Amino acid sequence: MTPFNKILFPVDFSNSSSALVPDVITLAQKFAASVIVMHAFDLVPQYNLAPQIDAPFGPEPGDVPYTPLLRDLRAIRQNRLDEFVRDHLAGIETRTIVEDGDPARVIDWVAEKENIDLVMMSTKGMGTFRRMLMGSLTAKVLHDLECPVYTSPHEPGEKPVSPDSFKTILCAVRMEPESEAALKIAGSMARAFGSRVCLVHIHTPNEPKGHEPTAAGVRKAFEQALGKVDDGSVATQVRILDSTVSEGIRQAAVEEAADLVVVGRGHARGSVSHIWSHLYTLIRESPCPVLSV
């Protein structure tokens, strides 16, 4: 089953947005996915036009009190977005959207309205978008979105990306419901890219002593997520660590030279996972992109 058919790529025209382009292209090509390239036009902050998420298909919002200057500026942003796509995403099935409102709400609304399978966004940016990605609104986006979110903190030139870049995928595993979704995504990615998978479980004090039974349980959970007993098609390693969550995953990603970290953050709005309280630190300090499910 193809995990990603439709990708949402929020763009703020910063260098970090450009740095994420190779990752977007890689996943779009591998999974034959279409990409919606979106820009949030938030120069009239008192008029947040993205509808409330609990009524995404309700009445249309009212008109923005645009001055001629604001209308011209919005048109410039749309033209700039179209130019960005022509320059960076040629050959990919794309559609551009400029939506009015706060970026966090716009991303949430567009993802719901367009049935997005994956949101890909940098954790660095500029202006309002920078405030969202570097502050508390990052947590809001990650908490509110039901679909997986691919985040990368890297600037251009920090980490080369190529079509075979996901050689090693690290998947953080907890014996909690959200781990199943993370394991399925890690397995799908591994099969698509021929990746090696390192399954990492952080041992907690209340768990039984002895790593071997835990490792066996982790491996079994991965086999079940794949839908069948491991047939050797995915090279798998299990590591049980005695560490804090964020530091253990970060260190394992460094030691395994991971190209992608996959973690579960809960399936539905309002759910809280063990990873959640560590997620922002993990994303900020990860040596590679993080795909949270």
One Martini backbone bead per residue (centre of mass of N, CA, C, O) as a GRO file, in nm:
protein
  293
    1MET     BB    1   0.095   0.037   0.023
    2THR     BB    2   0.059   0.367  -0.030
    3PRO     BB    3   0.124   0.624   0.198
    4PHE     BB    4   0.166   0.858  -0.040
    5ASN     BB    5  -0.042   1.077  -0.249
    6LYS     BB    6  -0.051   1.353  -0.069
    7ILE     BB    7   0.131   1.660  -0.053
    8LEU     BB    8   0.225   1.911   0.186
    9PHE     BB    9   0.398   2.235   0.104
   10PRO     BB   10   0.511   2.471   0.298
   11VAL     BB   11   0.585   2.819   0.201
   12ASP     BB   12   0.822   3.116   0.273
   13PHE     BB   13   1.098   3.163   0.091
   14SER     BB   14   1.316   3.031   0.230
   15ASN     BB   15   1.598   2.845   0.253
   16SER     BB   16   1.451   2.608   0.399
   17SER     BB   17   1.249   2.550   0.180
   18SER     BB   18   1.461   2.481  -0.038
   19ALA     BB   19   1.603   2.248   0.128
   20LEU     BB   20   1.337   2.053   0.106
   21VAL     BB   21   1.294   1.979  -0.194
   22PRO     BB   22   1.447   1.705  -0.230
   23ASP     BB   23   1.257   1.550  -0.040
   24VAL     BB   24   0.997   1.598  -0.195
   25ILE     BB   25   1.086   1.471  -0.459
   26THR     BB   26   1.157   1.190  -0.356
   27LEU     BB   27   0.870   1.115  -0.248
   28ALA     BB   28   0.700   1.182  -0.497
   29GLN     BB   29   0.842   0.982  -0.689
   30LYS     BB   30   0.826   0.714  -0.528
   31PHE     BB   31   0.484   0.758  -0.479
   32ALA     BB   32   0.333   0.925  -0.693
   33ALA     BB   33   0.290   1.218  -0.584
   34SER     BB   34   0.119   1.490  -0.504
   35VAL     BB   35   0.167   1.858  -0.479
   36ILE     BB   36   0.097   2.102  -0.235
   37VAL     BB   37   0.171   2.443  -0.263
   38MET     BB   38   0.194   2.659   0.025
   39HIS     BB   39   0.071   2.991   0.123
   40ALA     BB   40   0.061   3.221   0.391
   41PHE     BB   41  -0.153   3.506   0.413
   42ASP     BB   42  -0.073   3.731   0.706
   43LEU     BB   43  -0.142   4.067   0.683
   44VAL     BB   44  -0.442   4.011   0.828
   45PRO     BB   45  -0.469   3.895   1.139
   46GLN     BB   46  -0.779   3.971   1.216
   47TYR     BB   47  -0.822   3.781   0.947
   48ASN     BB   48  -0.894   3.451   0.989
   49LEU     BB   49  -0.991   3.247   0.717
   50ALA     BB   50  -0.956   2.988   0.836
   51PRO     BB   51  -1.145   2.759   0.925
   52GLN     BB   52  -1.264   2.581   1.150
   53ILE     BB   53  -1.187   2.247   1.204
   54ASP     BB   54  -1.487   2.161   1.307
   55ALA     BB   55  -1.577   2.338   1.017
   56PRO     BB   56  -1.443   2.305   0.710
   57PHE     BB   57  -1.747   2.300   0.540
   58GLY     BB   58  -1.865   2.558   0.582
   59PRO     BB   59  -1.900   2.862   0.564
   60GLU     BB   60  -1.784   3.112   0.410
   61PRO     BB   61  -1.579   3.349   0.445
   62GLY     BB   62  -1.519   3.653   0.454
   63ASP     BB   63  -1.410   3.930   0.331
   64VAL     BB   64  -1.135   4.096   0.270
   65PRO     BB   65  -1.007   4.422   0.352
   66TYR     BB   66  -0.874   4.506   0.078
   67THR     BB   67  -0.639   4.674  -0.051
   68PRO     BB   68  -0.475   4.738  -0.332
   69LEU     BB   69  -0.200   4.664  -0.205
   70LEU     BB   70  -0.282   4.383  -0.095
   71ARG     BB   71  -0.368   4.262  -0.362
   72ASP     BB   72  -0.092   4.293  -0.496
   73LEU     BB   73   0.069   4.129  -0.287
   74ARG     BB   74  -0.083   3.864  -0.323
   75ALA     BB   75  -0.014   3.833  -0.624
   76ILE     BB   76   0.290   3.820  -0.578
   77ARG     BB   77   0.287   3.562  -0.410
   78GLN     BB   78   0.164   3.382  -0.625
   79ASN     BB   79   0.386   3.425  -0.837
   80ARG     BB   80   0.617   3.326  -0.655
   81LEU     BB   81   0.508   3.041  -0.615
   82ASP     BB   82   0.504   2.960  -0.913
   83GLU     BB   83   0.809   3.007  -0.950
   84PHE     BB   84   0.908   2.804  -0.743
   85VAL     BB   85   0.795   2.558  -0.890
   86ARG     BB   86   0.940   2.594  -1.162
   87ASP     BB   87   1.235   2.591  -1.032
   88HIS     BB   88   1.197   2.317  -0.819
   89LEU     BB   89   0.924   2.123  -0.944
   90ALA     BB   90   0.989   1.998  -1.198
   91GLY     BB   91   0.794   1.706  -1.287
   92ILE     BB   92   0.580   1.762  -1.072
   93GLU     BB   93   0.279   1.721  -0.930
   94THR     BB   94   0.113   2.038  -0.903
   95ARG     BB   95  -0.022   2.282  -0.658
   96THR     BB   96  -0.129   2.608  -0.584
   97ILE     BB   97  -0.159   2.790  -0.261
   98VAL     BB   98  -0.329   3.083  -0.132
   99GLU     BB   99  -0.382   3.157   0.209
  100ASP     BB  100  -0.568   3.303   0.454
  101GLY     BB  101  -0.375   3.332   0.747
  102ASP     BB  102  -0.272   3.148   0.985
  103PRO     BB  103  -0.049   2.901   0.937
  104ALA     BB  104  -0.151   2.682   1.130
  105ARG     BB  105  -0.450   2.685   1.035
  106VAL     BB  106  -0.401   2.646   0.735
  107ILE     BB  107  -0.263   2.373   0.742
  108ASP     BB  108  -0.492   2.224   0.883
  109TRP     BB  109  -0.717   2.286   0.675
  110VAL     BB  110  -0.585   2.180   0.416
  111ALA     BB  111  -0.532   1.892   0.513
  112GLU     BB  112  -0.836   1.829   0.549
  113LYS     BB  113  -0.960   1.920   0.273
  114GLU     BB  114  -0.726   1.745   0.092
  115ASN     BB  115  -0.635   1.476   0.210
  116ILE     BB  116  -0.364   1.455   0.350
  117ASP     BB  117  -0.071   1.238   0.400
  118LEU     BB  118   0.162   1.475   0.396
  119VAL     BB  119   0.372   1.690   0.581
  120MET     BB  120   0.623   1.931   0.465
  121MET     BB  121   0.859   2.089   0.697
  122SER     BB  122   1.028   2.329   0.828
  123THR     BB  123   1.205   2.462   1.135
  124LYS     BB  124   1.262   2.705   0.941
  125GLY     BB  125   1.232   3.071   0.900
  126MET     BB  126   1.009   3.352   0.842
  127GLY     BB  127   0.842   3.542   1.021
  128THR     BB  128   0.556   3.396   1.096
  129PHE     BB  129   0.667   3.120   1.023
  130ARG     BB  130   0.900   3.124   1.221
  131ARG     BB  131   0.730   3.144   1.477
  132MET     BB  132   0.594   2.874   1.439
  133LEU     BB  133   0.854   2.678   1.408
  134MET     BB  134   1.014   2.797   1.683
  135GLY     BB  135   0.755   2.759   1.858
  136SER     BB  136   0.448   2.678   1.991
  137LEU     BB  137   0.315   2.625   1.703
  138THR     BB  138   0.447   2.363   1.644
  139ALA     BB  139   0.285   2.198   1.846
  140LYS     BB  140   0.012   2.257   1.718
  141VAL     BB  141   0.058   2.122   1.449
  142LEU     BB  142   0.139   1.839   1.559
  143HIS     BB  143  -0.125   1.800   1.726
  144ASP     BB  144  -0.360   1.858   1.507
  145LEU     BB  145  -0.249   1.670   1.313
  146GLU     BB  146  -0.323   1.350   1.167
  147CYS     BB  147  -0.101   1.352   0.984
  148PRO     BB  148   0.192   1.321   0.878
  149VAL     BB  149   0.520   1.471   0.975
  150TYR     BB  150   0.782   1.636   0.799
  151THR     BB  151   1.090   1.729   0.951
  152SER     BB  152   1.343   1.997   0.899
  153PRO     BB  153   1.637   2.183   1.032
  154HIS     BB  154   1.790   2.232   0.768
  155GLU     BB  155   2.019   2.373   0.578
  156PRO     BB  156   2.174   2.446   0.315
  157GLY     BB  157   2.432   2.190   0.293
  158GLU     BB  158   2.414   2.000   0.552
  159LYS     BB  159   2.241   1.767   0.381
  160PRO     BB  160   2.256   1.548   0.155
  161VAL     BB  161   2.034   1.471  -0.122
  162SER     BB  162   1.904   1.161  -0.249
  163PRO     BB  163   1.727   0.899  -0.380
  164ASP     BB  164   1.916   0.716  -0.155
  165SER     BB  165   1.897   0.855   0.143
  166PHE     BB  166   1.723   0.609   0.285
  167LYS     BB  167   1.918   0.376   0.421
  168THR     BB  168   1.845   0.469   0.724
  169ILE     BB  169   1.593   0.373   0.962
  170LEU     BB  170   1.458   0.516   1.252
  171CYS     BB  171   1.248   0.353   1.503
  172ALA     BB  172   1.037   0.441   1.750
  173VAL     BB  173   0.944   0.220   2.027
  174ARG     BB  174   0.630   0.164   2.173
  175MET     BB  175   0.389   0.003   2.383
  176GLU     BB  176   0.184   0.166   2.180
  177PRO     BB  177  -0.051   0.246   1.950
  178GLU     BB  178   0.128   0.457   1.773
  179SER     BB  179   0.350   0.254   1.680
  180GLU     BB  180   0.208   0.112   1.446
  181ALA     BB  181   0.214   0.348   1.245
  182ALA     BB  182   0.522   0.386   1.248
  183LEU     BB  183   0.593   0.098   1.152
  184LYS     BB  184   0.445   0.110   0.881
  185ILE     BB  185   0.601   0.348   0.762
  186ALA     BB  186   0.884   0.230   0.792
  187GLY     BB  187   0.827  -0.019   0.614
  188SER     BB  188   0.743   0.129   0.354
  189MET     BB  189   1.004   0.289   0.321
  190ALA     BB  190   1.201   0.050   0.316
  191ARG     BB  191   1.082  -0.089   0.064
  192ALA     BB  192   1.108   0.154  -0.133
  193PHE     BB  193   1.441   0.207  -0.054
  194GLY     BB  194   1.604  -0.028   0.080
  195SER     BB  195   1.613  -0.018   0.388
  196ARG     BB  196   1.737   0.010   0.698
  197VAL     BB  197   1.620  -0.098   1.025
  198CYS     BB  198   1.602   0.076   1.340
  199LEU     BB  199   1.491  -0.038   1.649
  200VAL     BB  200   1.386   0.177   1.919
  201HIS     BB  201   1.400   0.125   2.277
  202ILE     BB  202   1.305   0.274   2.577
  203HIS     BB  203   1.387   0.193   2.884
  204THR     BB  204   1.194   0.149   3.170
  205PRO     BB  205   1.162   0.102   3.510
  206ASN     BB  206   0.865  -0.057   3.480
  207GLU     BB  207   1.009  -0.265   3.329
  208PRO     BB  208   1.132  -0.546   3.265
  209LYS     BB  209   1.402  -0.713   3.301
  210GLY     BB  210   1.557  -0.734   3.018
  211HIS     BB  211   1.614  -0.712   2.671
  212GLU     BB  212   1.525  -0.963   2.509
  213PRO     BB  213   1.212  -0.961   2.538
  214THR     BB  214   1.179  -0.677   2.424
  215ALA     BB  215   1.307  -0.725   2.147
  216ALA     BB  216   1.103  -0.941   2.061
  217GLY     BB  217   0.854  -0.755   2.077
  218VAL     BB  218   0.950  -0.547   1.868
  219ARG     BB  219   0.982  -0.737   1.629
  220LYS     BB  220   0.690  -0.840   1.627
  221ALA     BB  221   0.556  -0.564   1.578
  222PHE     BB  222   0.688  -0.523   1.300
  223GLU     BB  223   0.577  -0.774   1.160
  224GLN     BB  224   0.279  -0.696   1.201
  225ALA     BB  225   0.295  -0.425   1.046
  226LEU     BB  226   0.377  -0.569   0.770
  227GLY     BB  227   0.170  -0.843   0.764
  228LYS     BB  228   0.425  -1.032   0.824
  229VAL     BB  229   0.666  -1.228   0.838
  230ASP     BB  230   0.984  -1.202   0.826
  231ASP     BB  231   1.154  -1.231   0.493
  232GLY     BB  232   1.418  -1.028   0.459
  233SER     BB  233   1.342  -0.755   0.300
  234VAL     BB  234   1.409  -0.625   0.590
  235ALA     BB  235   1.657  -0.483   0.751
  236THR     BB  236   1.696  -0.563   1.105
  237GLN     BB  237   1.726  -0.373   1.411
  238VAL     BB  238   1.769  -0.395   1.773
  239ARG     BB  239   1.734  -0.140   2.033
  240ILE     BB  240   1.808  -0.118   2.385
  241LEU     BB  241   1.764   0.165   2.600
  242ASP     BB  242   1.921   0.354   2.870
  243SER     BB  243   1.725   0.644   2.853
  244THR     BB  244   1.630   0.910   2.728
  245VAL     BB  245   1.441   0.974   2.468
  246SER     BB  246   1.583   1.204   2.307
  247GLU     BB  247   1.879   1.109   2.354
  248GLY     BB  248   1.857   0.818   2.256
  249ILE     BB  249   1.763   0.879   1.967
  250ARG     BB  250   1.990   1.069   1.886
  251GLN     BB  251   2.228   0.877   1.936
  252ALA     BB  252   2.131   0.651   1.748
  253ALA     BB  253   2.127   0.822   1.490
  254VAL     BB  254   2.429   0.873   1.492
  255GLU     BB  255   2.540   0.576   1.510
  256GLU     BB  256   2.352   0.483   1.246
  257ALA     BB  257   2.329   0.698   1.028
  258ALA     BB  258   2.061   0.835   0.997
  259ASP     BB  259   1.807   0.963   0.757
  260LEU     BB  260   1.559   0.870   0.949
  261VAL     BB  261   1.295   0.953   1.179
  262VAL     BB  262   1.047   0.749   1.344
  263VAL     BB  263   0.742   0.861   1.507
  264GLY     BB  264   0.500   0.860   1.755
  265ARG     BB  265   0.202   1.093   1.842
  266GLY     BB  266  -0.068   0.994   1.757
  267HIS     BB  267  -0.390   0.972   1.599
  268ALA     BB  268  -0.553   1.193   1.760
  269ARG     BB  269  -0.701   1.440   1.881
  270GLY     BB  270  -0.580   1.462   2.219
  271SER     BB  271  -0.368   1.268   2.213
  272VAL     BB  272  -0.120   1.099   2.424
  273SER     BB  273   0.218   1.039   2.422
  274HIS     BB  274   0.529   0.961   2.527
  275ILE     BB  275   0.671   1.133   2.299
  276TRP     BB  276   0.545   1.419   2.305
  277SER     BB  277   0.725   1.564   2.535
  278HIS     BB  278   0.991   1.507   2.325
  279LEU     BB  279   0.951   1.603   2.028
  280TYR     BB  280   1.080   1.885   1.996
  281THR     BB  281   1.362   1.805   2.088
  282LEU     BB  282   1.404   1.587   1.877
  283ILE     BB  283   1.376   1.768   1.627
  284ARG     BB  284   1.595   1.982   1.701
  285GLU     BB  285   1.837   1.743   1.756
  286SER     BB  286   1.830   1.604   1.502
  287PRO     BB  287   2.044   1.479   1.235
  288CYS     BB  288   1.757   1.435   1.103
  289PRO     BB  289   1.480   1.374   0.986
  290VAL     BB  290   1.127   1.383   1.096
  291LEU     BB  291   0.866   1.131   1.126
  292SER     BB  292   0.545   1.200   1.237
  293VAL     BB  293   0.242   0.989   1.338
   0.00000   0.00000   0.00000
